[in-house]
């Protein structure tokens, strides 16, 4: 099992996490609906989960890899900052064989599904498939403690024009 440092100062009672979305999804960005509809690396379709990153930069990279046209990289986004009580994040999911595969492996989806179904914690750390030493956070919007998680800021975000793909 890989180990990584906890996000922020361990003495702080909260962890900050970040989510980048298209404006039309901003009002539902903390519902888990997109992951419920389509699934993700750490969940099967039908299971709501919210994917966040432990830094703004990682959040931008996590979305950038899916934006494959110049036009998609020019669409304005919304950057959200979420405050999570530290005690709601229960460790990290282990890295099963193929967890970095593209598309995502069934093993990583099953591992995330198992975490969701156990409902022991509202959040869990997972490694980034882009930079394995960095981490993302999964949140379970159906967990009873989810209501204590706060959206603290939401602001416009645009990628630097140098990141646009050449037409």
C-alpha positions in Angstrom: 0.0 0.0 0.0 1.4 3.4 -1.0 1.5 6.0 1.7 1.3 9.8 1.3 1.2 12.7 3.7 -2.1 14.0 4.9 -3.4 17.1 3.3 -2.4 20.3 5.1 -1.4 20.7 8.7 -2.5 17.6 10.7 -3.3 20.0 13.6 -5.9 21.8 11.5 -9.4 20.4 12.1 -10.4 20.7 8.4 -9.0 19.7 5.0 -9.5 21.9 2.0 -10.3 20.2 -1.3 -11.0 21.5 -4.8 -13.4 20.7 -7.6 -13.4 22.2 -11.1 -16.6 22.1 -13.1 -18.3 23.6 -16.1 -20.7 26.4 -15.1 -23.8 24.4 -16.0 -22.8 21.8 -13.4 -21.8 24.1 -10.6 -25.2 23.9 -8.8 -25.0 20.1 -8.7 -21.2 19.7 -8.3 -21.5 18.3 -4.8 -24.3 15.9 -5.5 -22.3 13.0 -7.0 -24.8 12.8 -9.8 -22.2 12.8 -12.7 -20.4 9.8 -11.1 -23.7 8.1 -10.4 -24.6 8.4 -14.1 -21.3 7.5 -15.7 -19.1 5.9 -13.1 -15.5 6.8 -12.6 -12.1 5.4 -11.7 -13.3 4.6 -8.1 -17.0 3.9 -8.6 -19.4 2.0 -10.8 -22.3 3.7 -12.5 -25.3 3.9 -10.2 -23.2 4.9 -7.1 -23.0 8.6 -6.4 -19.6 9.9 -5.3 -17.9 13.3 -5.5 -14.3 13.5 -6.7 -12.1 16.3 -5.3 -8.4 17.1 -5.4 -6.1 18.2 -2.6 -4.8 21.2 -4.6 -6.1 23.6 -7.2 -3.4 22.6 -9.6 -4.2 18.9 -9.3 -7.9 19.7 -9.8 -7.0 21.6 -13.0 -4.9 18.6 -14.3 -7.6 16.1 -13.4 -10.0 17.9 -15.7 -7.5 19.0 -18.3 -6.8 15.4 -19.3 -10.4 15.0 -20.4 -10.5 18.2 -22.4 -9.1 17.0 -25.7 -10.1 19.9 -28.1 -9.0 23.5 -28.2 -12.6 24.7 -27.8 -13.1 22.5 -24.7 -10.1 24.1 -23.0 -11.4 27.6 -23.6 -14.7 27.0 -21.9 -14.8 28.9 -18.6 -15.0 26.8 -15.5 -15.9 27.2 -11.9 -13.3 26.4 -9.2 -14.9 25.3 -5.9 -13.2 25.1 -2.5 -14.7 22.6 0.0 -13.9 22.4 3.7 -14.1 18.9 5.1 -13.8 18.0 8.8 -10.5 16.0 9.0 -12.1 13.2 11.1 -14.6 12.5 8.2 -11.7 11.2 5.9 -11.0 7.6 6.7 -7.5 6.8 5.4 -6.8 5.8 1.8 -7.9 3.2 -0.6 -5.2 0.7 -1.6 -3.9 0.6 -5.2 -5.1 -2.6 -6.8 -3.4 -3.9 -10.0 -4.5 -1.8 -12.9 -5.8 1.1 -10.8 -4.1 3.6 -13.2 -5.5 1.9 -16.4 -7.4 3.8 -18.9 -10.3 3.1 -18.9 -10.5 2.5 -15.2 -10.2 -1.1 -14.0 -13.1 -3.0 -12.5 -10.8 -3.6 -9.4 -10.6 0.1 -8.6 -14.3 0.6 -9.2 -15.1 -2.4 -6.9 -12.8 -1.1 -4.2 -14.5 2.3 -4.3 -17.9 0.7 -4.3 -17.0 -1.4 -1.3 -15.9 1.8 0.5 -19.2 3.5 -0.4 -21.3 0.6 0.7 -19.5 0.2 4.0 -20.3 3.9 4.7 -17.8 4.0 7.6 -16.5 7.4 6.6 -17.8 10.3 4.5 -14.4 10.7 2.7 -11.4 8.7 1.7 -8.0 9.6 0.0 -7.2 8.0 -3.4 -4.1 8.4 -5.5 -4.2 10.5 -8.6 -3.8 8.5 -11.8 -2.0 11.4 -13.3 0.6 11.9 -10.6 0.5 8.9 -8.3 2.3 10.7 -5.5 -0.6 13.3 -5.3 -4.0 12.5 -3.9 -7.7 13.1 -4.6 -10.5 12.8 -2.1 -13.7 10.9 -2.7 -16.8 12.0 -0.8 -19.9 9.9 -0.2 -22.9 12.3 -0.5 -25.2 9.7 1.1 -23.1 9.5 4.3 -24.9 10.9 7.3 -22.0 13.2 8.2 -21.8 14.7 4.6 -24.0 17.6 5.8 -21.1 18.9 7.8 -19.0 19.4 4.6 -19.0 23.0 3.4 -18.6 24.7 0.0 -16.7 27.8 1.1 -15.8 29.5 -2.2 -16.8 29.3 -5.8 -15.1 31.4 -8.4 -14.6 31.6 -12.2 -11.6 29.8 -13.6 -10.1 29.7 -17.0 -7.1 27.7 -18.3 -4.1 29.7 -19.4 -4.2 30.1 -23.2 -0.9 28.3 -23.5 -2.6 25.1 -22.4 -5.0 25.2 -25.4 -4.3 22.6 -28.0 -3.3 23.8 -31.4 -6.0 23.6 -33.9 
